[in-house]
Amino acid sequence: MLLVCRFTVSPDEAPRFTARTARALELLAAQPGCRGGEAGRAIEDRQQWVLTVRFDSVDAYRRALGPFPVREHVHPLLAEADTTTESTLETLLSVAPGASAVHHPSLLG
């Protein structure tokens, strides 16, 4: 499962946003079922950021959001994300370097 959140961050807020996002990634990565994540900024528009985090399953994602430190630090950050598009997605294809693509069954049936 993928969590993909987009943010608009002014250049003045970028250092604070980066620190908050690093903390959020650390907290989420410490949760069982989290496969890691990353944050990045658009090359064409320095105000556009994306946060992506991978989880083993929808259940792992939901459980990862439960601990108090996550609710305290991650939830407020995610509340600032652009809500005009979906942010939770199922993984249907994946590939490791040098390997063939792997097709994953849909969680939706």
Helices and strands as residue ranges (DSSP letters): E 2-8, G 11-13, H 14-29, E 34-41, E 48-55, H 58-64, H 68-79, E 88-89, E 93-94, E 102-103
